Amino acid sequence: MRKYVSSLVICILAISAQSCSTQDIIYNFIYGFDSLIRASNKGQEDRFGEQISYDGSTLAVGARLEDGNDSGMEVSKGKVYLYQKIDQVWTEVAVITADDGEAGDQFGFSVSIQSPYLFVGARYHDGDDSVDQFQRGAVYVFKYNRGTDTWEKKQTLQHTEFDPSDAFGSLVKAHKNKKYLFVYAEGDDGENNIESTTGAVYVFKRNGETWKQHQVLHGSNYNAFDYFGSSMDSSGKYLVVGAKETDGDDSGNQDESGSAFVFKLEDDETLGESWNQKQELTASDKSEGDQFGTSVAIDGNRIIAGAPDENGDKSTPQTGSGAAYIFEKKESVYVVANTEPVSSESWLQSHKIKDPSIDDATTGTAVNPGTNDGFGFSVNIEGQRVAIGSPGENGSDDGNQDDRGIVVTFGLNDETQNWEITNRLSIPNYSMNDSMGSEVIMDGEVLFASVHFEDGDHSLSQTNIGAVAIFGPGEFSTIE
């Protein structure tokens, strides 16, 4: 586990702390607002920050609706911006574009960075000018050249079993081992094209400097409009894939309750290694329309999955308030007489997390969890800490802060074994409809949150230019 330089601050603030262990630091970690970054050439409706990725040193930010130039001929061509912290300031260090990009490609719809590799999805890339490749989608592979201090394009990846409107590249996730890349094709219709928009995950494997398609993953018993692959994350030998609109059963009950699938990397006689499905995860209290699996994250033996349309106690004030669920891996060993021990593993739900009710200081009324907060739209997990985005959170009931958005962090208390709230994060001078928290990344002492509907100086020319909020070590509690 990580040790943090701000341990002294944390230990002083931990009222009941008797010692300053690493566990205490993780559980009690306090964030403070650092900065808000925007693109150097920000423009109206760019939606900078809708997709973000961080590898510990470089932050990649997609702006899928960026227009390329002012000619009107490159509308929504898209760009990706790279940032690093230099002399304590987050600084734009590169702008990445597609060499063959065209209007409407939406280059930057998805991004994933594991230096020296950068992967960028352009889900509406046409492949060529033929009808059968319309919006087929593509993923661009870049590699950092230290000698020239530039990011060089190495490959354009496309899937082999393509059809028009597959939207390959709707999400990209690189494994930390830099050996595997997972690519979501939202419009994939499954084997033999019999299930519309079931979704698929294409696995690419690196051989030397070349990435080649290795596998195609579908969820078991897939159906139309499952959106399998709409969220993904990997850790070690495990890959978790969200399918936010799977139905609870085959009879049409619990429509769009959602699920997540766990895959494990195992030896394979044909492929050498293959990702094999081990389990389908669902919420213990799943209900129609919850969309469990809209977001997923995995770290070691824990998985977190968001269900942003979960309705809480089913009362009107909690419609769409949202929830997140924690699963933990449990291992068992079975011994049968005269045979070798057999081990098995399963992921079991351990906790359900809701945004606790916090009194509004001005009205004295409870405003959280609230209707359509979307708590769980994004999730991230690191050790004994989780961060959960709530982009529809309103801040107050006066109508002036509708959908401002927040990120809520929780820590696992070793003594109580409960996930307890540690931060409620928002940006200074926030505005209604900023929708902060649609993406969240937590890495040690830094936390990034998407604010892709942020309006800059609030002039008409800067509507929805987008931004990324950055939080670092804080001195005081951010719980409102």
MITI-574124 format. One record per residue (C-alpha): residue in three letters; x, y, z negated. Coordinates in Angstrom, 3 decimals. Layout:
N
<site "ALA"; <X; Y; Z>> ...
//
This chain:
480
<site "MET"; <0.000; 0.000; 0.000>> <site "ARG"; <1.049; 3.584; 0.623>> <site "LYS"; <2.532; 5.856; -2.027>> <site "TYR"; <1.637; 9.502; -1.779>> <site "VAL"; <3.733; 12.576; -2.481>> <site "SER"; <0.793; 14.277; -4.172>> <site "SER"; <0.567; 11.668; -6.925>> <site "LEU"; <1.314; 14.238; -9.633>> <site "VAL"; <-1.663; 16.378; -8.621>> <site "ILE"; <-3.965; 13.375; -8.504>> <site "CYS"; <-2.875; 12.101; -11.907>> <site "ILE"; <-3.393; 15.488; -13.525>> <site "LEU"; <-6.897; 15.712; -12.091>> <site "ALA"; <-7.888; 12.167; -12.998>> <site "ILE"; <-9.617; 12.880; -16.296>> <site "SER"; <-9.517; 9.368; -17.651>> <site "ALA"; <-6.162; 8.372; -16.193>> <site "GLN"; <-3.796; 6.713; -18.644>> <site "SER"; <-1.117; 6.066; -16.045>> <site "CYS"; <-0.291; 7.014; -12.487>> <site "SER"; <-0.438; 3.789; -10.508>> <site "THR"; <-0.637; 3.625; -6.730>> <site "GLN"; <-4.162; 2.224; -7.130>> <site "ASP"; <-5.183; 5.342; -9.086>> <site "ILE"; <-3.756; 7.578; -6.390>> <site "ILE"; <-5.636; 5.799; -3.647>> <site "TYR"; <-8.923; 5.695; -5.526>> <site "ASN"; <-8.826; 9.340; -6.681>> <site "PHE"; <-7.261; 10.909; -3.607>> <site "ILE"; <-8.508; 14.466; -3.081>> <site "TYR"; <-8.579; 16.181; 0.313>> <site "GLY"; <-8.498; 19.887; 1.064>> <site "PHE"; <-9.182; 21.706; 4.332>> <site "ASP"; <-6.021; 22.166; 6.398>> <site "SER"; <-6.943; 23.535; 9.804>> <site "LEU"; <-9.292; 23.489; 12.761>> <site "ILE"; <-7.735; 22.839; 16.157>> <site "ARG"; <-9.172; 23.696; 19.560>> <site "ALA"; <-7.877; 23.221; 23.091>> <site "SER"; <-5.501; 25.859; 24.415>> <site "ASN"; <-7.782; 26.380; 27.421>> <site "LYS"; <-11.077; 25.868; 25.626>> <site "GLY"; <-14.221; 26.205; 27.668>> <site "GLN"; <-17.970; 26.022; 27.312>> <site "GLU"; <-19.383; 22.493; 26.918>> <site "ASP"; <-15.936; 20.810; 26.973>> <site "ARG"; <-16.856; 18.805; 23.843>> <site "PHE"; <-13.248; 18.665; 22.781>> <site "GLY"; <-12.863; 16.158; 19.961>> <site "GLU"; <-15.696; 13.809; 20.810>> <site "GLN"; <-13.072; 11.029; 20.877>> <site "ILE"; <-9.902; 11.107; 18.785>> <site "SER"; <-7.064; 8.694; 18.036>> <site "TYR"; <-4.032; 8.923; 15.742>> <site "ASP"; <-0.988; 6.665; 15.458>> <site "GLY"; <0.696; 8.239; 12.440>> <site "SER"; <2.565; 10.944; 14.343>> <site "THR"; <0.525; 12.009; 17.378>> <site "LEU"; <-3.154; 12.942; 17.572>> <site "ALA"; <-4.901; 12.368; 20.912>> <site "VAL"; <-8.078; 14.347; 21.574>> <site "GLY"; <-10.439; 13.801; 24.482>> <site "ALA"; <-12.401; 16.561; 26.215>> <site "ARG"; <-14.444; 14.538; 28.676>> <site "LEU"; <-16.456; 17.459; 30.076>> <site "GLU"; <-13.493; 19.772; 30.690>> <site "ASP"; <-13.772; 21.163; 34.220>> <site "GLY"; <-10.183; 21.039; 35.412>> <site "ASN"; <-10.357; 24.529; 36.906>> <site "ASP"; <-12.788; 27.382; 37.472>> <site "SER"; <-13.564; 26.512; 41.089>> <site "GLY"; <-16.688; 24.579; 40.230>> <site "MET"; <-15.343; 21.629; 42.213>> <site "GLU"; <-13.969; 19.686; 39.231>> <site "VAL"; <-16.906; 19.742; 36.817>> <site "SER"; <-16.471; 17.219; 33.985>> <site "LYS"; <-13.202; 15.933; 35.376>> <site "GLY"; <-11.852; 15.695; 31.821>> <site "LYS"; <-8.565; 16.106; 29.948>> <site "VAL"; <-6.732; 14.762; 26.913>> <site "TYR"; <-4.721; 16.920; 24.509>> <site "LEU"; <-1.906; 15.707; 22.256>> <site "TYR"; <-0.954; 17.265; 18.911>> <site "GLN"; <1.861; 16.802; 16.425>> <site "LYS"; <2.593; 18.467; 13.112>> <site "ILE"; <5.606; 20.724; 13.638>> <site "ASP"; <6.863; 22.932; 10.792>> <site "GLN"; <3.639; 22.190; 8.878>> <site "VAL"; <1.453; 23.362; 11.779>> <site "TRP"; <-0.586; 21.100; 14.057>> <site "THR"; <0.692; 22.044; 17.487>> <site "GLU"; <-0.468; 21.141; 20.983>> <site "VAL"; <2.455; 19.320; 22.609>> <site "ALA"; <0.979; 17.957; 25.844>> <site "VAL"; <-2.068; 18.043; 28.103>> <site "ILE"; <-2.814; 14.848; 30.022>> <site "THR"; <-4.812; 14.650; 33.254>> <site "ALA"; <-5.570; 11.975; 35.842>> <site "ASP"; <-3.539; 12.284; 39.026>> <site "ASP"; <-6.483; 11.027; 41.076>> <site "GLY"; <-9.230; 12.528; 38.952>> <site "GLU"; <-12.427; 13.837; 40.465>> <site "ALA"; <-15.453; 15.754; 39.295>> <site "GLY"; <-17.630; 13.682; 37.016>> <site "ASP"; <-14.984; 11.088; 36.100>> <site "GLN"; <-15.033; 12.157; 32.442>> <site "PHE"; <-11.378; 11.324; 31.876>> <site "GLY"; <-11.007; 11.397; 28.100>> <site "PHE"; <-14.374; 9.814; 27.390>> <site "SER"; <-12.284; 7.464; 25.248>> <site "VAL"; <-8.702; 7.638; 23.964>> <site "SER"; <-6.372; 5.359; 22.024>> <site "ILE"; <-2.751; 6.019; 21.175>> <site "GLN"; <-0.092; 3.668; 19.871>> <site "SER"; <3.151; 5.399; 20.790>> <site "PRO"; <4.812; 5.127; 23.175>> <site "TYR"; <1.535; 4.112; 24.862>> <site "LEU"; <-1.522; 6.266; 25.475>> <site "PHE"; <-4.728; 4.831; 26.937>> <site "VAL"; <-7.456; 7.039; 28.392>> <site "GLY"; <-10.868; 5.920; 29.589>> <site "ALA"; <-12.611; 7.559; 32.551>> <site "ARG"; <-15.847; 5.653; 32.500>> <site "TYR"; <-17.387; 7.257; 35.588>> <site "HIS"; <-14.336; 6.841; 37.815>> <site "ASP"; <-15.536; 5.450; 41.157>> <site "GLY"; <-12.608; 3.223; 42.083>> <site "ASP"; <-12.967; 4.232; 45.727>> <site "ASP"; <-15.606; 5.892; 47.884>> <site "SER"; <-17.606; 2.722; 48.518>> <site "VAL"; <-21.095; 2.327; 47.096>> <site "ASP"; <-20.235; -0.886; 45.265>> <site "GLN"; <-17.656; 0.910; 43.107>> <site "PHE"; <-19.827; 3.851; 42.049>> <site "GLN"; <-19.046; 4.694; 38.400>> <site "ARG"; <-17.124; 1.463; 38.025>> <site "GLY"; <-14.818; 3.063; 35.465>> <site "ALA"; <-11.090; 2.948; 34.813>> <site "VAL"; <-8.491; 3.148; 32.059>> <site "TYR"; <-5.215; 5.015; 32.548>> <site "VAL"; <-2.038; 3.843; 30.847>> <site "PHE"; <0.622; 6.441; 29.994>> <site "LYS"; <3.997; 5.910; 28.349>> <site "TYR"; <6.121; 8.498; 26.611>> <site "ASN"; <9.541; 9.099; 28.167>> <site "ARG"; <11.797; 10.310; 25.382>> <site "GLY"; <14.506; 11.423; 27.806>> <site "THR"; <12.247; 13.812; 29.709>> <site "ASP"; <9.837; 14.467; 26.819>> <site "THR"; <6.891; 13.681; 29.093>> <site "TRP"; <4.015; 11.219; 29.256>> <site "GLU"; <4.233; 9.245; 32.491>> <site "LYS"; <1.384; 7.345; 34.081>> <site "LYS"; <2.244; 3.650; 34.366>> <site "GLN"; <-0.978; 1.927; 35.424>> <site "THR"; <-4.646; 2.312; 36.206>> <site "LEU"; <-6.607; -0.597; 34.761>> <site "GLN"; <-9.866; -1.850; 36.226>> <site "HIS"; <-11.779; -5.004; 35.432>> <site "THR"; <-12.052; -7.866; 37.904>> <site "GLU"; <-15.752; -8.722; 37.520>> <site "PHE"; <-17.002; -5.231; 38.321>> <site "ASP"; <-20.308; -3.848; 39.524>> <site "PRO"; <-21.526; -0.313; 40.139>> <site "SER"; <-22.194; 1.662; 36.950>> <site "ASP"; <-20.285; -0.738; 34.687>> <site "ALA"; <-18.776; 2.310; 32.943>> <site "PHE"; <-15.574; 0.411; 32.159>> <site "GLY"; <-13.549; 2.558; 29.761>> <site "SER"; <-16.467; 3.777; 27.649>> <site "LEU"; <-14.287; 2.877; 24.663>> <site "VAL"; <-10.629; 1.861; 24.419>> <site "LYS"; <-8.840; 0.496; 21.368>> <site "ALA"; <-5.174; -0.484; 21.339>> <site "HIS"; <-3.978; -3.041; 18.815>> <site "LYS"; <-1.223; -1.786; 16.535>> <site "ASN"; <1.040; -4.569; 17.802>> <site "LYS"; <0.989; -2.792; 21.212>> <site "LYS"; <0.402; -6.172; 22.812>> <site "TYR"; <-3.372; -6.118; 23.251>> <site "LEU"; <-5.809; -3.531; 24.565>> <site "PHE"; <-9.594; -3.794; 24.214>> <site "VAL"; <-11.830; -1.994; 26.716>> <site "TYR"; <-15.604; -1.597; 26.503>> <site "ALA"; <-17.724; -1.696; 29.666>> <site "GLU"; <-21.076; -0.324; 28.570>> <site "GLY"; <-22.920; -1.164; 31.792>> <site "ASP"; <-21.663; -4.736; 32.063>> <site "ASP"; <-24.606; -7.064; 32.705>> <site "GLY"; <-23.099; -10.254; 31.334>> <site "GLU"; <-22.296; -13.442; 33.179>> <site "ASN"; <-24.054; -13.643; 36.563>> <site "ASN"; <-25.515; -10.164; 35.968>> <site "ILE"; <-28.612; -11.532; 34.276>> <site "GLU"; <-28.736; -9.231; 31.238>> <site "SER"; <-28.769; -5.504; 31.971>> <site "THR"; <-26.351; -3.406; 29.926>> <site "THR"; <-25.537; -6.166; 27.484>> <site "GLY"; <-21.995; -4.775; 27.306>> <site "ALA"; <-18.658; -6.556; 27.347>> <site "VAL"; <-15.152; -6.177; 25.962>> <site "TYR"; <-12.262; -6.759; 28.344>> <site "VAL"; <-9.016; -7.823; 26.716>> <site "PHE"; <-5.752; -6.792; 28.370>> <site "LYS"; <-2.405; -8.225; 27.334>> <site "ARG"; <0.970; -6.599; 27.888>> <site "ASN"; <3.669; -8.617; 29.631>> <site "GLY"; <6.819; -6.521; 29.669>> <site "GLU"; <5.578; -3.178; 30.965>> <site "THR"; <2.530; -4.544; 32.790>> <site "TRP"; <-0.969; -4.829; 31.340>> <site "LYS"; <-3.095; -7.647; 32.761>> <site "GLN"; <-6.664; -8.740; 32.101>> <site "HIS"; <-6.556; -11.638; 29.657>> <site "GLN"; <-10.129; -12.327; 28.509>> <site "VAL"; <-13.717; -11.125; 28.700>> <site "LEU"; <-15.636; -11.158; 25.419>> <site "HIS"; <-19.404; -11.325; 24.930>> <site "GLY"; <-21.345; -11.809; 21.750>> <site "SER"; <-23.109; -15.111; 21.203>> <site "ASN"; <-26.723; -15.202; 22.409>> <site "TYR"; <-26.348; -11.832; 24.076>> <site "ASN"; <-29.326; -10.002; 25.547>> <site "ALA"; <-30.020; -6.931; 27.617>> <site "PHE"; <-29.174; -3.601; 26.007>> <site "ASP"; <-27.165; -5.048; 23.125>> <site "TYR"; <-24.362; -2.524; 23.764>> <site "PHE"; <-21.791; -5.092; 22.686>> <site "GLY"; <-18.484; -3.229; 22.415>> <site "SER"; <-19.855; 0.218; 21.643>> <site "SER"; <-17.611; 0.188; 18.562>> <site "MET"; <-14.402; -1.774; 17.987>> <site "ASP"; <-11.445; -2.042; 15.657>> <site "SER"; <-8.643; -4.532; 15.049>> <site "SER"; <-6.309; -5.480; 12.222>> <site "GLY"; <-3.760; -8.274; 12.366>> <site "LYS"; <-5.371; -11.341; 13.914>> <site "TYR"; <-8.902; -9.951; 13.672>> <site "LEU"; <-11.071; -7.918; 16.021>> <site "VAL"; <-14.496; -6.631; 15.017>> <site "VAL"; <-16.948; -5.561; 17.726>> <site "GLY"; <-20.177; -3.674; 17.149>> <site "ALA"; <-23.377; -4.372; 19.092>> <site "LYS"; <-25.673; -1.695; 17.758>> <site "GLU"; <-28.894; -2.787; 19.471>> <site "THR"; <-28.964; -6.549; 19.000>> <site "ASP"; <-32.296; -7.815; 17.734>> <site "GLY"; <-32.732; -9.608; 14.435>> <site "ASP"; <-34.096; -12.712; 16.130>> <site "ASP"; <-35.102; -13.985; 19.574>> <site "SER"; <-38.783; -13.239; 19.025>> <site "GLY"; <-38.373; -9.497; 19.326>> <site "ASN"; <-38.522; -8.947; 15.595>> <site "GLN"; <-36.224; -6.372; 14.029>> <site "ASP"; <-35.508; -4.758; 17.398>> <site "GLU"; <-32.217; -2.874; 17.470>> <site "SER"; <-31.340; -3.810; 13.909>> <site "GLY"; <-27.783; -4.308; 15.178>> <site "SER"; <-24.873; -6.582; 14.364>> <site "ALA"; <-21.090; -6.878; 14.500>> <site "PHE"; <-18.985; -9.789; 15.706>> <site "VAL"; <-15.701; -10.957; 14.221>> <site "PHE"; <-13.093; -12.465; 16.554>> <site "LYS"; <-9.812; -14.079; 15.555>> <site "LEU"; <-6.625; -14.488; 17.589>> <site "GLU"; <-5.788; -18.185; 17.799>> <site "ASP"; <-3.530; -20.488; 19.767>> <site "ASP"; <-4.968; -21.616; 23.082>> <site "GLU"; <-3.646; -24.346; 25.376>> <site "THR"; <-4.595; -22.445; 28.525>> <site "LEU"; <-4.141; -18.793; 27.584>> <site "GLY"; <-1.451; -19.228; 24.960>> <site "GLU"; <-3.520; -17.029; 22.657>> <site "SER"; <-7.217; -16.227; 22.757>> <site "TRP"; <-9.679; -14.118; 20.783>> <site "ASN"; <-12.437; -16.440; 19.549>> <site "GLN"; <-15.707; -15.474; 17.895>> <site "LYS"; <-15.881; -16.564; 14.263>> <site "GLN"; <-18.920; -14.831; 12.823>> <site "GLU"; <-21.789; -12.461; 13.479>> <site "LEU"; <-22.330; -9.905; 10.717>> <site "THR"; <-25.675; -8.317; 9.888>> <site "ALA"; <-26.941; -6.217; 7.011>> <site "SER"; <-28.543; -8.137; 4.169>> <site "ASP"; <-31.541; -5.785; 4.338>> <site "LYS"; <-31.635; -5.299; 8.109>> <site "SER"; <-34.662; -3.564; 9.577>> <site "GLU"; <-35.867; -2.558; 13.005>> <site "GLY"; <-33.935; 0.331; 14.495>> <site "ASP"; <-31.132; 0.473; 11.896>> <site "GLN"; <-28.442; 0.222; 14.609>> <site "PHE"; <-26.001; -1.532; 12.306>> <site "GLY"; <-22.674; -1.727; 14.149>> <site "THR"; <-22.839; 1.765; 15.635>> <site "SER"; <-19.450; 2.115; 13.963>> <site "VAL"; <-17.030; -0.495; 12.648>> <site "ALA"; <-13.576; -0.507; 11.083>> <site "ILE"; <-11.338; -3.194; 9.640>> <site "ASP"; <-8.297; -3.103; 7.387>> <site "GLY"; <-6.868; -6.351; 6.080>> <site "ASN"; <-9.589; -8.341; 4.342>> <site "ARG"; <-12.311; -5.679; 4.506>> <site "ILE"; <-14.708; -4.608; 7.237>> <site "ILE"; <-17.022; -1.612; 7.110>> <site "ALA"; <-19.975; -1.190; 9.472>> <site "GLY"; <-22.216; 1.843; 9.818>> <site "ALA"; <-25.997; 1.804; 10.306>> <site "PRO"; <-26.819; 5.496; 10.889>> <site "ASP"; <-30.542; 4.924; 11.482>> <site "GLU"; <-31.098; 2.942; 8.266>> <site "ASN"; <-34.113; 4.283; 6.399>> <site "GLY"; <-33.121; 3.920; 2.764>> <site "ASP"; <-36.104; 3.239; 0.559>> <site "LYS"; <-38.353; 3.528; 3.656>> <site "SER"; <-39.840; 6.806; 2.405>> <site "THR"; <-40.229; 9.671; 4.867>> <site "PRO"; <-37.420; 11.800; 3.324>> <site "GLN"; <-34.954; 9.009; 4.031>> <site "THR"; <-35.855; 8.210; 7.642>> <site "GLY"; <-32.573; 7.878; 9.507>> <site "SER"; <-30.570; 8.774; 6.409>> <site "GLY"; <-28.118; 5.981; 7.222>> <site "ALA"; <-25.918; 3.555; 5.328>> <site "ALA"; <-22.625; 1.689; 5.527>> <site "TYR"; <-21.899; -1.902; 4.554>> <site "ILE"; <-18.682; -3.446; 3.233>> <site "PHE"; <-17.749; -7.055; 4.013>> <site "GLU"; <-14.871; -8.958; 2.436>> <site "LYS"; <-13.122; -12.067; 3.720>> <site "LYS"; <-13.429; -15.109; 1.490>> <site "GLU"; <-11.312; -18.221; 2.002>> <site "SER"; <-12.094; -21.753; 0.859>> <site "VAL"; <-10.190; -25.025; 1.007>> <site "TYR"; <-11.989; -28.357; 1.270>> <site "VAL"; <-10.298; -31.655; 0.506>> <site "VAL"; <-11.760; -34.907; 1.798>> <site "ALA"; <-10.307; -38.224; 0.654>> <site "ASN"; <-7.380; -39.436; 2.760>> <site "THR"; <-7.382; -36.334; 4.978>> <site "GLU"; <-5.459; -33.092; 5.166>> <site "PRO"; <-6.983; -30.087; 3.334>> <site "VAL"; <-9.300; -28.044; 5.535>> <site "SER"; <-9.493; -24.286; 5.076>> <site "SER"; <-12.381; -22.073; 6.107>> <site "GLU"; <-13.081; -18.381; 5.906>> <site "SER"; <-16.141; -16.188; 6.030>> <site "TRP"; <-16.931; -12.505; 5.777>> <site "LEU"; <-19.497; -11.750; 3.076>> <site "GLN"; <-21.290; -8.485; 2.357>> <site "SER"; <-20.034; -7.068; -0.929>> <site "HIS"; <-21.483; -3.547; -1.031>> <site "LYS"; <-23.964; -1.213; 0.586>> <site "ILE"; <-23.033; 2.477; 0.482>> <site "LYS"; <-25.484; 5.379; 0.702>> <site "ASP"; <-24.752; 9.087; 0.479>> <site "PRO"; <-25.611; 9.826; -3.176>> <site "SER"; <-28.222; 12.440; -3.988>> <site "ILE"; <-26.494; 15.750; -4.745>> <site "ASP"; <-28.410; 18.747; -6.087>> <site "ASP"; <-28.376; 21.814; -3.870>> <site "ALA"; <-26.907; 24.643; -5.959>> <site "THR"; <-29.292; 27.252; -4.548>> <site "THR"; <-32.591; 25.385; -4.738>> <site "GLY"; <-31.951; 22.814; -7.434>> <site "THR"; <-33.419; 20.126; -5.198>> <site "ALA"; <-31.858; 16.893; -4.031>> <site "VAL"; <-30.879; 17.152; -0.369>> <site "ASN"; <-28.839; 13.986; 0.142>> <site "PRO"; <-29.539; 11.483; 1.503>> <site "GLY"; <-31.756; 13.356; 3.947>> <site "THR"; <-33.837; 12.644; 7.003>> <site "ASN"; <-31.739; 11.925; 10.090>> <site "ASP"; <-28.411; 12.556; 8.363>> <site "GLY"; <-26.930; 9.683; 10.373>> <site "PHE"; <-24.670; 8.669; 7.491>> <site "GLY"; <-22.552; 5.847; 8.929>> <site "PHE"; <-22.390; 7.180; 12.487>> <site "SER"; <-18.619; 6.908; 12.059>> <site "VAL"; <-16.582; 4.914; 9.539>> <site "ASN"; <-12.950; 4.332; 8.680>> <site "ILE"; <-11.258; 2.210; 6.037>> <site "GLU"; <-7.764; 2.194; 4.575>> <site "GLY"; <-7.054; -0.047; 1.633>> <site "GLN"; <-9.417; 0.901; -1.173>> <site "ARG"; <-10.699; 4.067; 0.482>> <site "VAL"; <-13.383; 4.602; 3.097>> <site "ALA"; <-14.478; 7.670; 5.044>> <site "ILE"; <-17.997; 7.901; 6.431>> <site "GLY"; <-19.292; 10.500; 8.871>> <site "SER"; <-22.748; 12.035; 8.525>> <site "PRO"; <-23.077; 14.346; 11.562>> <site "GLY"; <-26.766; 15.090; 10.994>> <site "GLU"; <-26.356; 16.301; 7.400>> <site "ASN"; <-27.991; 19.705; 6.911>> <site "GLY"; <-26.222; 21.208; 3.920>> <site "SER"; <-29.386; 22.976; 2.750>> <site "ASP"; <-33.108; 23.066; 3.422>> <site "ASP"; <-33.231; 26.666; 4.695>> <site "GLY"; <-32.825; 25.673; 8.347>> <site "ASN"; <-29.583; 27.597; 8.754>> <site "GLN"; <-27.321; 24.582; 8.403>> <site "ASP"; <-29.204; 21.916; 10.358>> <site "ASP"; <-26.876; 19.180; 11.610>> <site "ARG"; <-23.754; 20.935; 10.357>> <site "GLY"; <-22.319; 17.502; 9.491>> <site "ILE"; <-20.012; 16.272; 6.750>> <site "VAL"; <-17.589; 13.463; 5.974>> <site "VAL"; <-17.934; 11.632; 2.667>> <site "THR"; <-15.082; 9.585; 1.201>> <site "PHE"; <-15.319; 6.833; -1.382>> <site "GLY"; <-12.778; 4.909; -3.432>> <site "LEU"; <-13.026; 1.431; -4.898>> <site "ASN"; <-12.841; 1.633; -8.677>> <site "ASP"; <-10.846; -1.388; -9.858>> <site "GLU"; <-12.601; -1.497; -13.210>> <site "THR"; <-16.212; -1.260; -12.046>> <site "GLN"; <-15.675; -2.726; -8.562>> <site "ASN"; <-17.955; 0.004; -7.227>> <site "TRP"; <-17.282; 2.352; -4.332>> <site "GLU"; <-17.454; 5.813; -5.896>> <site "ILE"; <-17.655; 9.134; -4.096>> <site "THR"; <-14.395; 11.109; -4.089>> <site "ASN"; <-14.886; 13.885; -1.504>> <site "ARG"; <-17.634; 15.642; 0.456>> <site "LEU"; <-15.810; 17.390; 3.265>> <site "SER"; <-17.041; 20.214; 5.470>> <site "ILE"; <-15.365; 23.032; 7.359>> <site "PRO"; <-15.328; 26.712; 6.352>> <site "ASN"; <-17.683; 28.942; 8.335>> <site "TYR"; <-19.577; 25.960; 9.657>> <site "SER"; <-22.688; 26.454; 11.746>> <site "MET"; <-25.820; 24.531; 12.468>> <site "ASN"; <-25.432; 21.796; 15.098>> <site "ASP"; <-21.647; 21.507; 14.667>> <site "SER"; <-22.218; 17.778; 13.980>> <site "MET"; <-18.949; 17.281; 12.147>> <site "GLY"; <-18.227; 13.633; 11.452>> <site "SER"; <-19.225; 11.946; 14.692>> <site "GLU"; <-15.673; 10.535; 14.616>> <site "VAL"; <-13.422; 10.184; 11.567>> <site "ILE"; <-9.860; 8.921; 11.119>> <site "MET"; <-8.132; 8.509; 7.761>> <site "ASP"; <-4.387; 7.884; 7.624>> <site "GLY"; <-2.631; 8.303; 4.286>> <site "GLU"; <-2.858; 11.924; 3.229>> <site "VAL"; <-4.424; 13.198; 6.448>> <site "LEU"; <-8.019; 12.929; 7.623>> <site "PHE"; <-9.360; 13.997; 11.027>> <site "ALA"; <-13.012; 14.671; 11.790>> <site "SER"; <-14.625; 15.446; 15.117>> <site "VAL"; <-16.591; 18.689; 15.407>> <site "HIS"; <-17.329; 18.366; 19.103>> <site "PHE"; <-20.334; 20.720; 19.129>> <site "GLU"; <-18.383; 23.531; 17.427>> <site "ASP"; <-18.944; 26.884; 19.141>> <site "GLY"; <-15.649; 28.718; 18.684>> <site "ASP"; <-16.374; 32.417; 18.202>> <site "HIS"; <-20.120; 31.685; 18.529>> <site "SER"; <-20.374; 33.585; 21.808>> <site "LEU"; <-22.450; 32.098; 24.608>> <site "SER"; <-19.272; 31.415; 26.596>> <site "GLN"; <-17.950; 29.097; 23.867>> <site "THR"; <-21.009; 26.943; 23.239>> <site "ASN"; <-19.971; 23.386; 22.365>> <site "ILE"; <-16.297; 23.899; 23.171>> <site "GLY"; <-15.526; 21.487; 20.356>> <site "ALA"; <-12.852; 21.209; 17.689>> <site "VAL"; <-11.146; 18.768; 15.352>> <site "ALA"; <-11.101; 19.429; 11.606>> <site "ILE"; <-7.978; 18.362; 9.718>> <site "PHE"; <-7.855; 17.749; 5.976>> <site "GLY"; <-4.764; 17.166; 3.848>> <site "PRO"; <-3.857; 16.872; 0.161>> <site "GLY"; <-6.135; 19.099; -1.901>> <site "GLU"; <-5.758; 20.629; -5.349>> <site "PHE"; <-9.407; 20.684; -6.326>> <site "SER"; <-12.351; 18.358; -5.911>> <site "THR"; <-14.311; 18.775; -2.693>> <site "ILE"; <-17.481; 17.260; -4.146>> <site "GLU"; <-20.134; 19.952; -3.800>> 
//
